[in-house]
Amino acid sequence: MFEKAGKSGWAGIIPIYNLYVLVKISGNAWYWFALFFVPVINFFATLKVSIDIAGKFNKGILFGLGLTFLSFIFYPLLGFGGYQYNDTTTSTGA
């Protein structure tokens, strides 16, 4: 999945750094990485980043929930499946 997003594949196996790269792949700001280390809030950060990653691969919210709760199934699907990373999706901010 990291290589499909244009990042180095080795970044996926380095603890802590892989979270930072995951946040960058999802298109979120750097402070979302810091929220992974705050108890309770880290659940919501994981949920948002997972849904954003699903969106970058042209999948919906349900796929993002799958990335959150069944990550051992859904992340390999992104990495080894035929899904393509699409960084042209724009998030609308108010």
Number of C-alpha atoms within 10 A of each C-alpha: 22 18 13 16 20 11 15 12 14 10 17 18 9 10 9 13 13 16 19 20 18 22 23 18 20 21 17 16 11 12 10 19 22 13 16 18 12 11 9 10 12 16 14 15 19 22 19 20 24 25 23 23 30 24 21 22 21 15 14 14 16 11 19 24 18 18 24 20 14 12 14 11 11 18 19 12 14 19 15 10 11 8 15 14 21 13 16 7 13 9 10 5 4 3
